[in-house]
């Protein structure tokens, strides 16, 4: 019996390190995700995947927040934008760039995907957003692009879960009080804030 949800996920480790740069894709889809530890950014910037149009997530754990933080952005060339954030944003330790294997995403697509991801992140409330008011206005688009864009984003969300699942699970562990979504090692910080 075959399940329609069955997928083949491929992981590619460019440097052969399981905790280094990781590229994930579902073989039947056009979207792929690339996880980049901040310490590996110089090596990752050499990869052709980061030289494409895409939407990206900067993920980190700032000291002043009980929740992990995410910044969601879009770029015509992800490598250049991540290099700018490497200098300008201090909180992140991991980036995930989502691009098309077939170069079929346009600037209009990723502007829509950025908005859509920000909206979904706000709805979920699992991360503190570093976007401020950015992404609050839905971009103008033709109807077919939205349908395709939402399909790309659903693929991207699945891929992001596959590629950074172990990190999210660590962040979503249960603290000493049985609360979900507390990060290990932060329970003492939460108690100290309560006084």
C-alpha positions as CSV (number, residue, x, y, z in Angstrom):
1,X,0.0,0.0,0.0
2,X,1.4,3.4,-1.0
3,X,1.0,6.6,1.0
4,X,0.5,9.8,-1.0
5,X,2.6,11.6,1.7
6,X,5.7,9.5,1.1
7,X,8.7,11.5,0.1
8,X,12.4,10.8,-0.6
9,X,14.5,13.4,1.1
10,X,18.1,13.8,0.1
11,X,20.8,15.5,2.2
12,X,24.1,16.6,0.8
13,X,26.9,17.5,3.1
14,X,29.3,19.6,1.0
15,X,32.2,19.4,3.5
16,X,31.2,15.9,4.7
17,X,30.3,17.3,8.2
18,X,26.9,16.4,9.6
19,X,26.9,19.6,11.7
20,X,28.2,21.8,8.9
21,X,26.5,23.1,5.8
22,X,23.6,20.9,4.8
23,X,21.5,20.9,1.6
24,X,18.2,19.2,1.6
25,X,15.7,18.5,-1.1
26,X,12.7,16.3,-1.9
27,X,13.5,14.6,-5.2
28,X,10.2,15.4,-6.8
29,X,10.1,19.1,-5.9
30,X,11.9,22.2,-7.3
31,X,12.7,23.8,-3.9
32,X,15.8,23.1,-1.8
33,X,16.9,24.3,1.5
34,X,20.5,25.0,2.6
35,X,21.3,25.2,6.3
36,X,24.4,27.3,7.1
37,X,26.0,27.5,10.5
38,X,27.3,31.1,10.9
39,X,30.8,29.8,11.5
40,X,30.6,28.1,8.1
41,X,29.3,31.1,6.1
42,X,32.6,31.7,4.2
43,X,32.6,28.2,2.9
44,X,28.9,28.2,2.2
45,X,29.1,31.4,0.1
46,X,31.2,29.5,-2.4
47,X,28.2,27.2,-3.1
48,X,26.1,28.0,-6.2
49,X,22.9,27.4,-4.3
50,X,23.4,30.6,-2.3
51,X,23.9,32.7,-5.4
52,X,20.2,32.4,-6.3
53,X,17.0,34.2,-5.6
54,X,15.4,33.0,-2.4
55,X,13.9,33.4,1.0
56,X,16.0,33.0,4.1
57,X,15.7,32.6,7.8
58,X,18.2,33.7,10.4
59,X,17.8,31.7,13.6
60,X,19.3,32.5,17.0
61,X,18.9,32.6,20.7
62,X,19.3,36.2,22.0
63,X,20.1,36.5,25.7
64,X,17.1,38.9,26.4
65,X,14.4,36.6,24.9
66,X,12.8,33.5,26.4
67,X,12.0,32.4,22.8
68,X,14.4,31.7,20.0
69,X,14.5,34.5,17.5
70,X,14.1,34.5,13.7
71,X,14.6,37.1,11.0
72,X,12.9,36.2,7.7
73,X,14.1,37.9,4.5
74,X,14.3,37.6,0.8
75,X,17.1,38.3,-1.6
76,X,18.1,38.2,-5.3
77,X,21.4,36.7,-4.3
78,X,21.2,35.0,-0.9
79,X,25.0,34.9,-0.4
80,X,25.4,38.7,-0.6
81,X,22.5,39.3,1.8
82,X,23.8,36.8,4.4
83,X,27.2,38.4,4.2
84,X,25.5,41.8,5.1
85,X,23.6,40.2,8.0
86,X,26.9,38.6,9.2
87,X,28.1,42.1,9.9
88,X,24.8,43.8,10.8
89,X,22.8,41.3,12.9
90,X,24.4,39.7,15.9
91,X,21.8,37.3,17.3
92,X,21.8,34.5,14.8
93,X,23.8,31.3,14.7
94,X,22.1,29.5,11.8
95,X,20.8,30.6,8.4
96,X,18.4,28.6,6.2
97,X,18.1,29.7,2.6
98,X,15.3,28.3,0.5
99,X,15.9,28.5,-3.3
100,X,14.7,26.8,-6.5
101,X,16.8,24.0,-8.0
102,X,15.4,25.1,-11.5
103,X,15.9,28.9,-11.1
104,X,12.1,29.3,-11.4
105,X,11.7,31.7,-8.4
106,X,11.6,35.4,-9.3
107,X,11.9,38.5,-7.1
108,X,8.1,38.8,-7.1
109,X,7.8,35.2,-5.9
110,X,10.3,35.6,-3.0
111,X,8.7,38.9,-1.9
112,X,5.4,37.0,-1.6
113,X,7.1,34.1,0.1
114,X,8.8,36.4,2.6
115,X,5.4,38.0,3.5
116,X,3.7,34.6,3.7
117,X,6.5,33.2,6.0
118,X,6.4,36.2,8.3
119,X,2.6,35.9,8.6
120,X,2.8,32.2,9.4
121,X,5.6,32.9,12.0
122,X,3.4,35.5,13.6
123,X,0.4,33.2,13.7
124,X,2.5,30.3,15.2
125,X,4.1,32.5,17.9
126,X,6.9,30.0,18.5
127,X,9.8,32.5,17.7
128,X,10.3,36.1,18.5
129,X,10.4,37.9,15.1
130,X,13.2,40.3,14.4
131,X,11.4,41.8,11.4
132,X,9.6,44.6,13.2
133,X,6.8,45.9,10.9
134,X,8.5,44.5,7.8
135,X,6.3,42.1,6.0
136,X,3.0,43.5,7.4
137,X,1.7,44.5,3.9
138,X,0.8,41.8,1.5
139,X,2.8,42.3,-1.8
140,X,0.8,42.9,-4.9
141,X,0.8,39.9,-7.2
142,X,-1.1,38.2,-9.9
143,X,-3.4,35.4,-8.7
144,X,-1.5,32.4,-10.2
145,X,1.8,33.5,-8.5
146,X,0.1,33.3,-5.1
147,X,-1.0,29.7,-5.7
148,X,2.5,28.7,-6.9
149,X,4.1,30.7,-4.1
150,X,2.1,29.0,-1.4
151,X,3.0,25.6,-2.9
152,X,6.7,26.7,-2.8
153,X,6.3,27.8,0.8
154,X,4.7,24.6,1.9
155,X,7.6,22.7,0.4
156,X,10.1,25.2,2.0
157,X,8.4,24.7,5.4
158,X,8.7,21.0,5.2
159,X,12.3,21.2,4.0
160,X,13.2,23.6,6.8
161,X,11.7,21.2,9.3
162,X,13.7,18.3,7.9
163,X,17.0,20.2,7.7
164,X,16.9,21.9,11.1
165,X,14.6,19.5,12.9
166,X,17.2,18.5,15.5
167,X,17.9,22.1,16.4
168,X,14.2,23.0,16.7
169,X,13.6,19.9,18.9
170,X,16.4,21.0,21.3
171,X,14.7,24.5,21.4
172,X,11.3,23.0,22.0
173,X,12.2,20.8,24.9
174,X,10.4,20.9,28.2
175,X,11.9,22.9,31.0
176,X,12.0,22.1,34.8
177,X,8.4,23.3,35.2
178,X,7.0,21.1,32.4
179,X,6.5,24.0,30.0
180,X,7.1,23.3,26.3
181,X,9.2,25.5,24.0
182,X,11.8,26.3,26.7
183,X,15.4,25.9,25.6
184,X,17.7,23.7,27.5
185,X,19.9,25.7,29.8
186,X,17.5,28.6,29.9
187,X,15.3,27.4,32.7
188,X,17.6,29.2,35.2
189,X,17.2,32.4,33.2
190,X,13.5,32.1,33.3
191,X,13.4,31.6,37.0
192,X,15.8,34.5,37.6
193,X,13.5,36.8,35.6
194,X,10.5,35.9,37.8
195,X,12.5,36.9,40.8
